């Protein structure tokens, strides 16, 4: 890996599909197993070799700030970056360019829940082919029409990407957990400096440049009350605490 490692956790969203829970609580603090989703991610990060963490905030950001203040003894250096106006997932990357530059960046969407160990993702990233700019976590989705799916070749490189299509050609889903470095930042600055959405504006233009790490553990987008219930049921069976 290059010098320096940092995690970017995207936690600014409204969580509209999780109402009424999110009327008074930001989505990243919705609980799985009586603990905020954000805390589950911080525990996973703590088991890796990343100690610096950026968390972007917007909706009900004061609650997230208060939560972050309780993590002083976590061993993580957490930096909150408040966005007065939502910048989009790609916009957040470029807004924090100075903090991310020349580092290995682990980017996570806080509204996902998983029981997997990301240590193997980091190992896979270290072996990423030289022509690739990004390593993507993938998983098998039961509802591929609700997420972005990929087709990959024998070298585990993405050859097709389809975002929420009615008849997805694959059930291999993009987990929206990524590892990348300065090479991708350079590509974005050169090709898509004003991009807003990472999945819509960046990923489709990186075909044949995305390496994948596939896992078979549960991976759930906590986007609806139904999926939140599913995550809690899984947590009861397999705890990562």
C-alpha angles and dihedrals in degrees: 000000000000121000112289132023129213139172124222113200115192106214106146102100128118099229092218094170090057095063132166089032092055096049087087103015132053114244094244090061096050106121132247112183090358091300129100115260087235090060091053089056093047089053090052091048091049089061091057132067094262118104103163116077131183117198118189116210139185119138112068086346094168090068090052090048090053091050092049089052089061091059098069091116096046094097090240127116101223121193118190116209112193118207113205087195122025109258099192124243094285092041090055091055093055093041088059095040094125091055093046102041119116091008138107103251125206107196119197135178105223094212094072126089126206140160095208127117109240091202090094090050089057090049090050090051090055088059095045111141113257093243092058124090100190143032114215129197111229133186140177110269125207089203106036092165089069097057145034113283133193140202116215137194129230090278091057092249120141113252098169136023126192123181115210100326125169095238106031114196092217142024093218101114133201107243092199090234110124142176120203143143143205092306091068093043089054091049092051093048090050100041111019109017092152097045116139108184118047095202095046104032104032113023097057090055094053098065110151089015099078121089117201136214112197125202134181100212120110114282118181133182103221091215102124138033088250093056091045089056090049091051091052091050091051092047090056090057101039117025122190093193 
